[in-house]
Amino acid sequence: MVRFVYPKKQYCEIYLTNHSMTAKTLMIQGTTSDAGKSALVTGLCRVLVRWGVRVVPFKPQNMALNSAVTIDGGEIGRSQAVQAQAAGLEPHTDMNPVLLKPNTDVGAQVIIHGRPLANMDARAYHDYKRVAMEAVLESHARLQKHYDLILVEGAGSPAEINLRNNDIANMGFAEAVDCPVWLVGDIDRGGVFAQLMGTLAVLAPSEQARIRSFIINRFRGDLALLEPGLTWLEQATGKPMLGVLPYLQELHLEAEDSLSRAPGTAKEKAGLRVVVPVLARISNHTDLDPLRLHPQVEVCWVRPGDPFPPADLIILPGSKSTRGDLQRLREQGWDQVIYRHLRYGGKLIGICGGFQMLGRTVHDPEGFEGAPGASSGLNLLDLETTLAPKKQLRRLEGRLSLEQALVTGYEIHMGITVGSALKRPAVYLAERTDGAISADNQLMGTYLHGLFDAAPARDALLRWAGLAVQEAPDYRLLREAGIEQLADAMETHLDLSALAVMLKENA
């Protein structure tokens, strides 16, 4: 028997029979981090848009170093920006009212409603969560006034019982707003039935009752062989299985935070090798996605201890702790690799924190990233950076100095950079310039995240690095195709009748 294959239009018709409704809230929680919560919310947002539902994504608390600038000039997790795209919306700070950006193993910058509040260690933030919950509930209340359904993504797992007190990310939020929960587990990791049953077992009775259904994610193989386990789980818990989502081999969805440890795929047509040192506090590594997906570009991530391969282009990515990552870069000997790369005619790009590293000095007199002090940069560009309390958050559009190519992106940084190198800017914006390009045309730096998103800028930069671009996929279309692929899978493999019924209740 094969179940969980459903006609795509069935629930759209159920929903459209009565479109007048009050706002509902549905939460997606996971048995582990990376169980598929972000992808599930993204796909369901697009499904609901197809149904004609005014849906909005929401994540009460996100811990991530991949972020985005919103239409109201704030900062939220990158995954919520992707979910907003799936919902046909501009990203807004109410979609992710609390964002934590780790800058040490025990501390993070706390961002409330898109604006930096303070750096806190784990204990201080745990106590602060009572206040943070107020911001979460304020955002939720505002969204209720404008949408039919608030689709909520949990964080980590509700089974983290050590974090239950003052929880705002999972069951604490669900209990506060009295919403149902769907629980997703990742079968690709193994032990999915133990994941689901174990999570249920450690929850309080009221929280157990709040979980209405299960979803299994990333399944490969014969579904008939899984059937006995599905039947057992439903009988043991009394809760239905909404479906089993297949492992989507070619899916591209921007990562919420962590960089995959899976090795890159060799490309037969690769004409350019890009090497990226993986810094301890690497941020917005999604900047490299358009290159990673380019058929003629091989992107190699180099982690501490790995051999550093020959490169045509080295990219120093963003960092949440520029001085700390500079130190680690030197400890790995990567600074000497970079100098040798340049001596042999290679190209180098520094983005945001990576741009700051290219200068003479990075100053942090007030200790925004750690102990107050200054660190010597790579001394490749004549500039200095001083970290300052005001974070620069802007969406930008301009022209590269290379070929005057159109470039779009966004700024997220706390540094003020000065120096004579800025007289040769990398980017021309409407009212100012950004970054620098060296006199010998070998290296450039910019604060602009999303540098490769726009095809004209990406192609100009690849030509500058030595690739005669012949195949130029549209990254924005690839991102949209990934969202559509997710939505198709969910309409095919999930029983969404419960969602349609929920939307009709109290309409």
C-alpha positions in Angstrom: 0.0 0.0 0.0 1.3 3.5 -0.8 -0.3 6.4 1.1 0.3 10.1 1.3 -0.2 10.9 -2.4 -2.9 13.6 -2.8 -4.4 15.6 -5.6 -3.0 19.1 -5.6 -6.2 21.2 -6.0 -8.4 19.3 -3.5 -7.7 21.5 -0.4 -7.7 24.7 -2.3 -11.3 24.1 -3.2 -12.1 23.2 0.5 -10.6 26.5 1.6 -12.1 28.7 -1.0 -15.7 27.7 0.0 -15.4 30.1 2.9 -12.6 32.7 2.8 -13.9 35.1 5.5 -12.0 34.2 8.7 -10.2 35.4 11.8 -6.4 34.9 12.0 -5.2 31.4 13.0 -1.8 30.3 14.2 -0.1 26.9 13.4 3.4 26.0 14.7 5.9 23.7 13.1 8.3 22.2 15.6 11.1 19.7 15.0 12.6 16.8 16.9 16.1 18.2 16.3 17.8 21.2 14.7 17.7 20.9 10.9 14.8 18.4 11.0 13.1 20.4 8.2 11.2 23.1 10.0 12.4 26.0 7.8 11.8 24.1 4.6 8.3 22.9 5.8 7.2 26.5 6.7 8.6 27.7 3.3 6.8 25.1 1.3 3.6 25.5 3.2 3.7 29.3 2.7 3.8 28.8 -1.0 1.0 26.2 -0.9 -1.2 28.5 1.1 -0.5 31.4 -1.4 -1.7 29.0 -4.1 -4.9 28.5 -2.1 -5.5 32.2 -1.8 -4.7 32.4 1.9 -3.0 35.5 3.3 -0.2 33.7 5.2 2.8 35.1 7.0 5.8 33.3 8.4 6.9 33.9 11.9 9.8 32.7 14.1 9.7 33.9 17.7 13.4 33.4 18.3 16.1 32.6 15.8 19.8 31.9 16.4 21.6 32.4 13.2 24.5 34.2 11.6 22.8 34.3 8.2 20.5 37.3 8.2 18.6 39.7 6.0 17.6 43.4 6.0 13.9 44.0 6.1 11.6 46.5 4.4 11.4 48.5 7.7 15.2 48.7 8.0 15.8 46.0 10.6 17.5 42.6 10.7 15.9 39.1 10.8 17.0 35.6 10.1 17.7 34.7 6.5 15.2 31.8 6.6 12.4 34.1 7.4 13.3 36.3 4.4 13.1 33.2 2.2 9.8 32.3 3.8 8.5 35.8 3.2 9.4 35.3 -0.5 7.4 32.1 -0.5 4.4 33.9 1.0 4.7 36.7 -1.6 5.7 39.3 1.1 8.5 41.7 1.8 10.5 40.6 4.9 9.5 42.5 8.0 11.0 42.5 11.5 7.7 41.2 13.0 8.4 37.9 11.2 11.4 37.3 13.5 11.2 39.6 16.6 14.1 38.0 18.4 17.4 37.2 16.6 20.5 35.9 18.3 23.8 36.2 16.5 26.5 34.2 18.3 29.8 36.0 18.7 31.4 33.5 21.2 30.6 29.9 22.3 28.6 31.2 25.2 27.4 34.7 24.1 25.5 36.4 21.3 24.3 39.8 20.1 20.6 40.1 21.0 18.5 41.8 18.3 14.9 42.8 19.2 12.5 43.9 16.5 15.4 44.2 14.1 17.6 46.3 16.2 20.7 45.3 18.3 20.0 45.5 22.0 23.1 44.2 23.7 25.6 41.3 23.8 24.6 38.8 26.4 26.0 35.5 27.7 23.8 32.5 27.8 22.8 32.9 31.5 22.0 36.6 31.1 19.9 36.0 28.0 18.0 33.1 29.8 16.9 35.6 32.4 16.1 38.2 29.8 13.7 35.9 27.9 10.8 37.0 30.1 11.2 40.5 28.5 11.9 39.1 25.1 8.6 37.2 25.2 6.8 40.6 25.3 8.4 41.5 22.0 7.4 38.2 20.6 3.8 38.5 21.6 3.7 42.1 20.4 4.8 41.0 16.9 2.4 38.1 16.9 -0.5 40.4 17.8 0.3 42.8 15.0 0.5 40.1 12.4 -2.9 38.7 13.6 -4.5 42.0 12.4 -3.3 41.6 8.8 -3.2 37.9 7.9 -5.4 34.8 7.7 -2.8 32.4 9.0 0.5 32.8 11.0 2.7 29.9 10.2 5.3 29.6 13.0 8.7 27.9 12.9 10.1 26.6 16.2 13.8 26.6 17.0 15.9 23.5 17.8 13.7 21.0 19.6 11.0 21.3 22.3 12.7 18.3 23.9 15.5 20.5 25.3 14.0 20.3 28.8 17.0 22.2 30.3 15.7 25.3 28.3 12.0 24.8 29.2 11.9 27.6 31.8 11.1 30.9 30.1 10.9 29.2 26.7 9.9 31.6 24.0 11.0 29.5 20.9 8.9 26.3 21.1 6.2 25.1 23.5 6.4 28.3 25.7 5.2 30.3 22.7 2.7 27.7 21.6 1.2 27.6 25.1 1.1 31.4 25.3 -0.9 31.8 22.1 -2.8 28.5 22.4 -1.9 27.2 19.0 -1.7 23.6 17.6 1.7 22.1 16.7 2.9 19.8 13.9 6.1 17.8 14.8 8.6 16.9 12.0 11.4 14.4 12.3 14.3 13.7 9.9 14.5 10.1 8.9 17.8 10.6 7.0 19.6 10.9 10.3 18.1 7.5 11.4 16.0 6.7 14.5 13.1 8.9 13.4 10.5 6.9 15.4 12.6 7.3 18.5 12.9 11.0 17.7 9.2 11.5 17.5 8.3 9.3 20.5 11.1 10.6 22.7 10.2 14.2 22.0 6.6 13.4 22.9 7.6 11.6 26.1 9.5 14.5 27.7 6.8 17.0 27.1 4.2 18.1 29.7 0.7 16.7 29.3 -0.7 20.0 28.0 2.2 20.2 25.5 1.7 16.6 24.3 -2.0 17.4 23.6 -0.9 20.4 21.6 1.0 18.2 19.1 -1.7 17.3 16.6 0.2 15.5 13.9 3.6 14.1 12.8 5.5 14.5 9.5 8.6 12.5 8.5 11.1 14.4 6.3 13.9 13.3 3.9 12.8 9.8 3.2 14.6 7.7 0.5 13.4 4.2 -0.5 10.3 2.1 -0.7 7.5 3.7 1.3 5.8 0.3 1.7 8.7 -0.8 4.0 8.1 2.2 6.2 4.4 1.5 6.5 4.5 -0.8 9.6 6.3 1.9 11.6 3.9 4.5 10.6 0.9 2.4 11.7 2.7 1.6 15.0 3.4 5.2 15.7 -0.2 6.3 15.0 -1.6 3.5 17.2 0.9 4.2 20.0 0.3 7.9 20.2 -3.2 8.3 18.9 -1.9 11.1 16.6 -2.1 11.0 12.8 0.9 10.9 10.4 0.3 13.8 7.9 2.8 12.3 5.4 6.3 11.4 4.5 8.3 13.9 2.5 10.9 12.5 0.1 14.5 13.5 0.1 14.7 16.2 -2.6 18.1 15.7 -4.2 18.3 18.9 -6.3 16.6 21.2 -3.9 18.2 24.6 -3.3 17.0 26.5 -0.2 19.2 29.1 1.5 20.6 27.8 4.7 19.3 29.2 8.0 22.7 29.1 9.6 25.1 26.2 9.7 27.3 25.4 6.7 26.8 21.9 5.4 29.7 19.5 6.1 28.9 17.5 3.0 31.7 17.7 0.4 31.1 19.8 -2.7 30.4 18.1 -6.0 33.0 18.2 -8.7 31.8 19.9 -11.9 32.9 18.7 -15.3 32.5 22.1 -16.8 34.1 24.1 -13.9 36.5 26.7 -15.3 37.1 28.6 -12.1 37.9 27.5 -8.6 36.7 29.6 -5.7 38.2 28.8 -2.3 36.5 30.1 0.9 38.1 29.8 4.3 35.5 28.7 6.9 35.9 31.2 9.7 34.7 30.2 13.2 32.0 33.0 13.2 31.3 33.0 9.4 28.2 34.9 8.7 25.9 35.2 5.6 27.7 32.4 3.8 24.6 32.3 1.6 26.4 35.1 -0.3 28.3 32.3 -2.0 25.2 30.3 -3.1 25.0 31.9 -6.6 28.6 30.7 -7.2 28.0 27.3 -5.7 25.1 26.7 -8.1 27.0 28.0 -11.1 27.9 25.1 -13.5 31.3 26.6 -14.4 32.4 27.5 -10.8 33.7 25.1 -8.2 33.4 26.4 -4.7 35.7 24.8 -2.1 35.1 25.4 1.6 38.3 25.0 3.6 37.9 24.2 7.3 40.6 24.4 10.0 43.1 21.6 9.4 42.1 21.0 5.8 44.7 21.5 3.0 44.3 24.7 1.1 43.8 23.9 -2.6 45.0 26.1 -5.4 42.5 28.8 -6.3 41.7 31.3 -9.0 39.7 33.4 -6.5 39.8 33.4 -2.7 36.8 34.9 -0.9 37.0 36.1 2.7 33.4 35.9 3.9 31.5 37.9 6.5 32.3 37.4 10.2 30.4 38.1 13.4 33.8 38.3 15.2 36.3 39.9 12.8 39.2 40.2 15.3 38.7 36.7 16.6 38.5 35.2 13.1 41.6 37.2 12.0 43.5 35.5 14.8 42.2 32.0 13.8 43.0 32.8 10.2 46.6 33.4 11.1 46.7 30.3 13.4 45.8 28.2 10.4 48.5 29.8 8.2 45.8 31.1 5.9 47.3 34.6 5.8 50.5 33.2 4.2 48.4 31.2 1.7 46.6 34.4 0.8 49.9 36.3 0.3 51.3 33.5 -1.9 48.0 33.4 -3.9 48.3 37.1 -4.6 52.0 36.8 -5.5 51.1 34.3 -8.2 48.4 36.5 -9.7 45.3 35.2 -8.0 42.3 37.3 -7.2 40.8 38.0 -3.7 37.5 39.4 -2.5 36.6 40.4 1.1 33.0 40.7 2.0 31.9 42.7 5.1 34.1 41.3 7.9 36.4 39.9 5.2 36.7 43.4 3.8 37.7 44.7 7.2 40.4 42.1 7.4 42.1 43.4 4.3 43.0 46.6 5.9 45.8 47.6 8.3 43.9 47.5 11.6 40.6 46.6 13.1 39.9 48.6 16.3 37.3 47.6 18.9 37.8 50.2 21.6 34.5 49.5 23.4 34.7 45.7 23.2 31.6 45.1 20.9 33.1 41.7 19.8 35.0 40.8 22.9 37.8 42.3 24.9 38.5 45.9 23.9 41.6 46.3 21.7 42.9 46.3 18.2 44.1 43.7 15.8 46.4 44.0 12.8 44.7 43.2 9.5 46.3 41.6 6.5 47.6 45.0 5.4 46.5 44.5 1.8 44.5 47.7 1.5 45.3 51.1 3.0 42.3 51.4 5.3 41.4 51.0 9.0 38.1 49.9 10.6 36.7 51.0 14.0 33.8 49.0 15.4 31.0 51.4 16.4 27.7 50.9 18.3 25.3 51.8 15.5 24.7 48.9 13.1 24.4 49.8 9.4 21.3 48.1 8.0 20.4 49.0 4.4 19.2 47.5 1.2 21.3 48.8 -1.7 21.5 49.0 -5.4 24.3 50.4 -7.5 27.0 49.7 -10.1 30.3 47.8 -9.7 33.4 49.7 -10.7 34.0 46.6 -12.8 32.1 47.1 -16.1 29.6 49.3 -14.4 27.6 46.2 -13.8 24.3 46.4 -11.9 24.6 45.1 -8.3 22.1 44.7 -5.6 22.5 43.7 -2.0 22.4 44.8 1.6 24.6 46.1 4.4 24.8 44.5 7.9 27.8 45.8 9.8 29.0 47.8 12.8 32.3 49.0 11.4 33.3 52.5 10.1 36.1 52.1 7.6 38.4 54.9 6.5 41.6 55.2 4.4 43.0 56.2 1.1 42.1 52.8 -0.5 38.5 54.0 -0.5 39.4 56.5 -3.3 39.2 53.5 -5.6 35.7 52.2 -4.7 34.4 48.8 -5.6 30.7 49.9 -5.8 29.1 53.2 -6.8 25.8 53.7 -5.0 23.2 56.5 -5.5 24.7 58.9 -2.9 28.0 57.4 -2.0 30.5 54.7 -2.7 31.4 51.4 -1.0 34.5 49.3 -0.6 37.7 49.4 -2.5 39.6 47.8 -5.3 43.4 47.7 -5.4 45.5 49.7 -7.8 46.9 46.5 -9.3 43.3 45.2 -9.8 44.0 42.0 -7.9 41.8 42.4 -4.8 38.6 44.1 -3.8 36.6 44.5 -0.6 33.0 45.6 0.0 30.4 45.7 2.7 27.8 44.5 0.2 26.2 41.2 1.0 24.4 39.5 -1.9 27.2 40.6 -4.1 26.7 37.8 -6.6 22.9 37.7 -6.6 22.3 39.9 -9.6 23.5 38.3 -12.8 25.3 41.3 -14.2 27.4 41.8 -11.1 28.1 38.0 -10.8 29.2 37.7 -14.4 31.4 40.8 -14.2 33.1 39.5 -11.1 33.7 36.1 -12.6 35.2 37.6 -15.7 37.4 39.7 -13.5 38.5 36.5 -11.7 39.3 34.8 -15.0 36.2 33.0 -16.2 34.8 33.7 -19.6 31.2 33.2 -18.6 29.1 31.2 -21.1 26.4 29.7 -18.8 24.8 32.1 -16.5 21.8 30.7 -14.5 19.5 33.3 -12.9 20.0 32.8 -9.2 16.7 34.4 -8.4 14.9 31.9 -10.6 16.8 29.1 -9.0 15.7 30.2 -5.6 12.1 30.5 -6.7 12.2 27.1 -8.3 13.3 25.6 -5.0 10.3 27.1 -3.3 8.0 25.8 -6.0 9.6 22.3 -5.7 9.0 22.3 -1.9 5.3 23.3 -2.4 4.8 20.6 -5.0 6.2 18.0 -2.7 4.0 19.0 0.1 0.8 19.1 -2.0 1.7 15.6 -3.3 2.9 13.9 -0.1 1.1 15.6 2.8 -2.5 15.2 3.9 -3.4 18.9 4.2 -7.1 18.4 4.9 -6.5 19.1 8.6 -5.1 22.5 7.6 -8.0 23.3 5.3 -10.5 22.3 8.1 -8.5 24.5 10.6 -8.8 27.5 8.2 -12.6 27.0 8.0 -13.1 26.7 11.8 -14.8 29.8 13.3 -14.7 31.5 9.8 
